[in-house]
Amino acid sequence: MDLKTKIDKIIFNKWDSSRVFRIVLIVLDVFAIYYSSILAMMARFNTNVSGIPSVYFDAITGMAVYNILFTIVIIYICRLYNSIWRFASVKEILYIFVATMISTIVNFLVYFGFSIPIFRSYFPLYFLILFSFLFIERFSYRFVRAVYRKNFFSGLKKNILIVGAGDAGNLAIRELEMSNQLDARVVGVIDDDKKKHGTYIQGVKVLGDRNKIPDFVKKYNIDEIIIALPSVSKKNIKEIVNICQETSCKIKILPGIYQLVTGEVEVAKLRNIQIEDLLGREPVNANSKKIGRYVAEKTVLVTGAGGSIGSELSRQIAANYPRRLILLDIYENTLYDIERELLKNYPNLDLITLVGSVRNRSRLTHIFEEYKPDLIFHAAAHKHVPLMEDSPNEAIKNNVFGTMELCKAADQFGAEKLVLISTDKAVNPTNVMGASKRICEMLVQYYNERSNTNFVAVRFGNVLGSNGSVIPYFKKQIAEGGPVTVTHPDIIRYFMTIPEAVSLVLKAGANANGGEIFVLDMGEPVKILDLAKNMIALSGHEVGSDIEIVFTGLRPGEKLYEELLMDEEGLQSTDNELIHIGKPIKFDTKKFEAGLRRLYRVSYGEKDGIRKVIKEIVPTYKGKI
């Protein structure tokens, strides 16, 4: 703990919350009540104490003890000993007024009721002087604190610029000024409303609109920018952040609007800008009562339940009261983690946690025989593109034939629905992983036409923060001091959050009639180079001077951009304007069956030439042969 923090804690923190502070206030109030009476007499007779007529002096001093005790009780009832005075506002001033007025009225009634001699002007004078004393006692704390913050250690302050002159900005300024963070000083406010320009919020000037942020940063030596616009759209937030990133300032943002309603807006609630804030669109929330009814009282199986998508699926399903939830994964560590989490959060959940591979037919048969799942969400897959380029046979075994075994089991045991987690890499695939997922989509279509079970696929892009994704990788590189590696300056990707992806999966399951491929309108694609620059800037570093960006070249099987839908599939709208349905492409089922048999022999025979067989099954495959 540094020196200024220690001093601030000693002077303000402990005093503001301890009993000592209340005792000091009571002692000061005793003197204030007594001397308010004396000063009222002195003001009336425009002289010192000796010049006050004895009849009045004796009357007031004789009543002093009773007046003090009664007024202290009134002050206590008005909660003036329980307020946190660094947050004092108009309400506390009103309480002081009420307490002083009651004390004055009671004095008036006692003096005239018992015919105690007193001059008439005593009561308004007593009221004004007592009110002033009580006000000064309590609000001098804020004055001393403000002077202390302004002058003591002033050279160590960081200058803050607030974006947003609304309620959130007002609360942020107040909290920053009154908080224990001594190194923070708000020097200006930014707002696009021209009517507010030149006005003041708690003594802080509204300087101008967002486009002038870089100019004001230079003019006022701004160190940090706080975006206090909790109700503004993601698109606007992204635009503001882009402007802020033209500076070298750190950027923070207030959370959602509910903090304003609950009174939770405080310095501790400020967070760094997150990558989700830069997507430029509102989050997709596909959850609904329909999804709840669809999942409730069903036995649900989630494969790959320990992964990023599988674990979030498990969380959202568990929240919708399934009859039984079955978690299946080959990797025991992450499976154990999600099991512990669900049992803690949903102690009444009927949870079955199983270790096993979807490639194991006998294991799947045993699971389906014993538990008879109604709904299957298939998230288990090998997903890492470069690794699968080096191990193509394993990609086919796990992704294609694992999906095939699961589809067979779902059909054999009469499951209601199976939802496959697919990827945008399945469209015109340039790598084995994407091609394997395209074959999985074809399997879903194939079995849907031959089974009473409804089979459906859900296709989306990269998920933020998932295992093996670029976000955690960049964060690690930045933490290590760089360089940050980007494969190509022009590479772009679609991104979505993990909860969004899972919402889409659940929406697909609720709405599916069988055979569909659900696709999310994910907004504008994100340039990976811009993503890297943003992450470096948001970490408080400068690109080039602090952390370098190095281009390493496209990895095996990687392409510059991903597509969400093949042109031939077309699109149909749903009740959610951001979720669409693509009709699968027709294919020759006889050739497909023959191709799968060849693919099985090559992959399990550990033979070369697997890409040639993939090309026969997936004509749109553009990878190396």
N, C-alpha and C positions, 0 to 999 in steps of 0.2 A: 504493500500500500504506500503510495507516494505521499509527500508532505502535505500537499494541499488537500488531498482526500482525507487525511487524518484530522487536519484542522477543521475541515467542514463537518466531519462526523462528530467531533467533540463539541463544536459550537452549536450546530443546528440539529443533527439527527437525534442525539440523545435528549436534548432539551425539548425537542418537539414532541416527544412521545412519553417522557418520564413523569413520574409523580412530582419530581422536584420542580418542574416547570409549572405545574398547577399550584403548588404551594407558594411559589414566587408570585404568581398572579393573584392569589388570595391576599397575600401580604400587601402587594401594591394596591389592590382594590380597597383594603381597609384604610390605607392612607388617602386614597383618592376620595372615598366617601366622606371621611372626616374633613379633609381640607377643601372639598367642594363646598361644604357648609361655611367654613371660615372665609374662603375666598368670595363667596356670595355676599357675605356681610361687608367685607372690605370693599368690594366693588360698589355696593350700595352707598356706603358712607365715604367712598373715595379717600380712604385713609388706611393706616396700619391697624393692627389688632387693638392697640391701646385706645384708639379713637372710637371704637364701637361701643354704643350704649350697653351698659352692664345688663340691662333687662333682656336684651336680645342675645347677648353673649352667653349669659347663664342658661337661657332657655335652650339654645342650640347645643351647648356642651352637655347639658343635662340629658338631652335626647340622643346624644351621639352614639352611645353603646347600643341602644335599641335600633337606631337607624342603621348602624353598621351591620348588626346581625340580620335584620330583616332584608336589607339590600343584598347582602352576600347570598342569602337563600334565594332571592329572586334571580340573581345572576346565575346561580347554579341551575335553577329550574329552566332558565333560558339557554342552557347548554353552552354557556360561554367558558366553561372550564374543560369542555370535552372536544372542542373544535381543534382541527389541525391547522394552525394559523398560517402556515406557509401556503395553504390552499384557500385561505379566507376570501370571501366574496361578498356580494351585496346582501346575501342572506344573513351573514354574521353581523353586518352593519344594522340590519333590521332588528336582530336579537338585542343588540346593544341599545338601540332606540327603545324597544319595548321594556327592557329591564329598567332603564333610566326613567321612562315615563311612569311605570308602576311605582317606583320608589318615590318619585315626586308627588304623585297623586296621594299615596298613603301618607306622606309627610303633611300634605295639605289637609287631609281629613283629620289626622291626629291633632295638629296644631289648633285648628278651628273647632274641632269636636271637644277638646279639653280646655279650650280658651287659653291656650298658651300664647303669650305675647310674641308677635312676629310681624315684620313688615311685608306687604303684599308682593313686592318685587323679588322677595327672597326665592320664591318657587321657580320662576323662569330662569333666574340666574343660577340657582342650584342645578336645574336640569341641564343647562348648556355646559356648565363647567364639568359636571359629573360625566356627561356624554363625551366630552372632549377627552377627559382623563382615560375613560375606559377604551375609547377608540385608539388613542395614542399608545396606550400600554400594549394593545394587541397588534395593531398594524405597524408599530415601530419595528416589530420583528421582521416584517417583510422589507421595511425600509433599510434596516441594518444589513439584512441579507443581500439586498440589491446593491447597496454601496460596496459591500464586501466583495461581491462577485464582479463589480465593475472595476474596482481599483486593486484589489489584492490579487496578485499573480496575473495581472491583466495581460502580461506579455505571453502567457502560456495558453490563452484562449484559442479555440478554433471558431472560425466564423461560419455561420450556418445560413443558408438560403432556403426558405420555405416555398414550395410550389403549391398554391391553393389558398385563396383568401376566404374560404368558407368556414363552416363550423369546425371541421377537422383541423384546418390551419390555425384557427384561433386557439383551440385546445392544445395543439402541439406547441405553439409559442408560449402559452401559459405554463405548460408542464416543463418545458425546457428552461424557462426563466426561473422557475421555482424548484427545480429538481436539484439533486445533490451532485449533478455532473457539472463541476465548476468550470470545465474547459469549454463549455458550449455557450455561444452568444448568437442570437438571431439578429442579423443585420438587415434583412429585407425579405419581402414577400413577392411572389410572382403570381399573376392571375391574368387570364385572357379577357376578362371583363373590363373594358376600357373605363367604365363608370367608377371602378374601384381604384384606378391609377391615381396616385398622389394622395390617397387617403391613408389612414393609419389604423393598425390593429394592435392594441395594447402598446402604443408608442413605436411600433415598427411600421415603416413605410411600405406601401404597395408600390413597387418600382416600375413594373411594366409587364408585358406578355412573355410567353415562353420563348419566342424567337430572340429575345434579348438576353437570355440566360448567359451565354458565353461572355457578352460584354460586361454584365454585372459581376460575373465571377472574377474577371480581371480587375474591375474597378474597386471592388470591396474585398479583394483577397479571400474569396470564399474557399473554405476547406471541405465543406460537406453540404450536399443538397438533400433535403427531405421532401419527398412527394406526399402531400397530405390531401389526396383526392380519392378517398375510399369508394366513391360511387361512380367514378368515371370509367368508361369502357376500356377494355384491354387494348384496343387499337390506339386510343388516345394516350394511354400509359406508355405504350411502345414508342409513340412519336416523341413524347416528352423525354423518355429515357435516351433516345437516340440523340436529341439535342444536348442533353446533359453530358453525354459521353464525348462530346466535342471538347469538354473541359477535362481537367485531371482530378476533379473532385470525386470523393466517395459519394455514393448514392444510396439512400435508404428510403423505405416506403412504409406508410401506415398500413396495417391490415384492413380487413373488411369493415363495412359500415356498422356491424353489430357492436363493435367496441365503443362507438359513439353512444349508442342506445344504453349500453350497460355501464357506461362511465369508465371503461377500461383503457381509454387512450392515455398513455403515459410513455415516458422515454423507453421503458423496458419493452413496450410493445412494438417499437420500431424494428424493422428487420431489413436486412440487405435486399436489394433487388434480386429476384430469382429469375431463372431462365424462363419459367412459365409466364412471367410478366412480359416477355418479349415475343410471345407467339403472335400477338396482334389480333387475337380473336377471343371471344368469351368461351369459357369451358363448356363442353357439351355435357349435359346432365340428362341421360336417357332413363334414369330410374323413375319409376312411377308405381302407382298402386297396382297396375296391371302386372308389373314384374313381381311385386310382392305376392300377389295372388298366385302367380305362375310357379313361384319357387316354394311357397308355403305348403307344408304338409307333404312334401315330396322327398324321396330319397335321392340325393344328388351326389354324383361322383365327379371329382375334379382331378384330372391327371396333371402331372407337373405342378402339384400343389405347393411345392416349396419355392418355385420360381417367382419372378416379379409379377407376372400376370396371374399365375395360378394362386399365389397367396392373396392378392387383392380380390380375386374372384371368391376365394374362400371367405374373406372378411364380409363382403357384401352379401353373399348368400346366407352366411350365418346370421346376419342382421335381419333376415326376412323369414325367420322361423321355419326352416326346413324340418321335416320329420327326422331325417338323419343326413349327416354330411360325412362323406367318405373322402379322405385325402390320400392320394396315391402319388408316390415319387420314388425314383431310384436313388436320389441323394438324401441321406438320412439327416444331415445337419440342419439344412434349411427347413426340412419337413418337421423336425423336432421344434424349431423356433416358432413356426406358425401354429403348431399344435398347442404349445404353451400359451401363446397369445390368445387363441380362441377360447381355450378352457378358462382363462382368467377373465376375459370379457363376457363370455356367454357360459356361465357355470351349468346351466340347464340344457345345454346343447348336447344332443346325442351325436358324438364325434367318434369316427373310426379312422385311425391313422395307420396306413399300410405302406410298407416298403416293397417295391416291385417294379418291374419293367413292362411297358405296354407291348414289348416285343415277345413277351413270354405268354404263349397261348394258354397253357395249363393254369398259370397264375390268374389270368383274366377270367378264365372259365370258373375257377373256384370263387373269385370275388363276385361274379355275377350270379352264380348259383346261390351263394350265401346271403347276399345283401339285396339283390334284384333292384339296381338303381333305375329310377324313372328318367332322370336327366343326367347327361354326361357332358361335361365341359372339358374338351381335349386341348390342354395347353402344353403337354409334354412334347418336346422336340429339341433337336440340335439346331441352334440358331446362328452360331458364329460363322460368318461367311468365309474368311480366309482359312480357318481351321477345317471347315468342311471341304474346301478346295483340295486340301492335302489329304483328307480322309473321306473321299466321296462315297465309298462303300458303306461307311458307318452312317453317313447322312441318310442314305437310302434305306438301310436296315431299320434305323430308328424312326425316321420321319414317315417314310412310305409304308413299310410293312408293320410298324407299330400302329399306325392309323388303320391299316387294313384289319389287323387282329382286333382292334377295338370296335371297328364297324361290324365285323362278324359277330362279336359277342353281343353288341347292342341289338343286332337283328335277331340273333338266336334266342335271346332271353326277353324279347319284347319290350325293350326300353321305349319310352315315349319320344325322346329327342336326343340327338347328339349334335353338339355345336363345336365345330373345328376352329381353332385359332390359326388364321392364316396371316399373310404378310403382303405388303406391296411389292416385295421382291419376287412374288410369283408371277407378276405381269412382265411379259417379254424377258424372262430371266436370263441373266448373264453369268450365273453361278449355280453350282450344284444345289446349294441350300434352297435358293429360290425355285429352282426346277422341282426339287423334291416336294415343296409346299404346293406347287401347281398340280403335281400328280395327286397330292392329298385332296385338293379341291375336286379333282376329277373323280377320285374315289367316293367322296361325299355325294357327288351327283350320281355316280354309278349305283351306289347302294340305295339312294333315295328312290330310284325308279324300280327297285326290286324288293322293297321292304315296307312293312307297315310303320316302321320307325321313321320319323322325320329327321333328315340329315341336312345341316346347314353350315355354311362357312362364314367367317367374319374376317374381313381384310382391313388392315390399317397399317400405318407407317411406324416409324421409330417411336418408342416410348421413352419419355424423359426419366433418367435415373435408373433404368433397368440394368440388370447384371450384364456387363459387357458392352453397354452403350457408350457413346462418345462423351457424354456429360461427366460421369465419374472419372473417366480417363483423363479428360482435360483438367478436372479439379486436382487430380493427383499430380499431374505434370506441373500445374501452377504452384501447388504446395511445395514441390521439390525445387522450385526456382526456374523451371523451364528446361529446355525449350518446349513449346507446345507444337505437336506435330499434326499437320493437316495434309491429307493425301494429295489434294489438288485445289488450286485457288477457285475453281468454278464449280466444285461439287456442291449439290444441294440435296436436302432431305425434307420430308414432311415429318412433323413432330406432333405428339399428343402426350398428355399425362397418363399415368397408369390408371387412375380412377376413371378417366374418360374412356380408355380402351375397354375397361371392364364394364362400364355402363353400356357401351355399344354391344359387347358380347351378350349381356343380359337382355338387352333390347331385342337382339336377334333371336335369342331363345324364346322370348315371349311372343314375338310376332311371326316367327317362322312357320310356314306351311310345308316346307321341305324343298330342297334344291336351290335355295337362294344363296347369293353371295352378298353379304351386307358390306357397304362401303361408307366410310365417314368423310364428309367434306371437311378437310382439315385446314382450310384456309390457304394462305400463301406458303410455298415452301421456304425453308430457311437455308441460307447460304452458310455452309459449315465454317468458312473463313470468318464471316461476320460473327458467328456464334463464338468462335475462339477469341476474337477481339473483344466481344462483349464480356465474356467470362474473365478475361484478363483485367479489363477495366473495372468490372464490378468487384474484383478482388483487391482493388486499390493499387494496381500496378499499371505501368504504361507499356504499350506494345513497342518493342524495339529497345527502349532504354533499360527497362526492367526485365522483361521476358520476351524472348524472340519467338517468332512463328517460323517453323521450318516445313517446307513441302517435301514429302517423302515419295510421292508418286502413287497412283492407284494400286491398291492391293489386288491380289488374284481374285477374279470374279466380281470385282467392284465396278459400278458404273457411275457416271456423273450425276444422274438423277433417277429417281424411282417414279413409277407410275402406279396409280391406284386401280386402274381399270383398263382393260383392253377395249379398243374402239368397237370391236364386234359385239361386246356384251351389252352396251347401252345402259341406260339408267332409268329407274323408276323411283318416284318420291315415296316417302312414308309420312306418318303423322309428325315426325320431327324433321324440320326443313334441312338439317345438317346430316341426316342419315338417309342413304339411298340404297337401292337394291339393284344389283347387276344380274341379269339373266345369264346363266352359264352357257358356254359355247357347246354346241352339239359335237359329239365325236363318235367314231365307229367303235362300238363296244367290243366287237370281236377282236379287232386289232389291239384295243386297249388290254384285253385279257391276255392276249398272246405276248404283248410287250411286258406286262407285269411278270409273266412266267420267265421270260428271258432276263428281266431285271433281277429277279430273285436268284436265278442261277449264277449270274455274274457277281452280284454283291456278296452272297453267302459263299461263293466259290473263291472269293478274294482274287478275282481276275481283273485284267485290264480291259479297257474298252467300254466301261460303264457309261461314259458320257455319250457314246454313239447310240447306246440303247435309250438313254434319256432323250436324245434328240428325236428318236423314232416315236416316242410316246408324246413328247411335248414339242411340236413343230416350231413353237415360238422361242425355244431355247437358243440363245445366242452365245453361249459360252464356248470355250475351246473344246474340241472333240478329241 
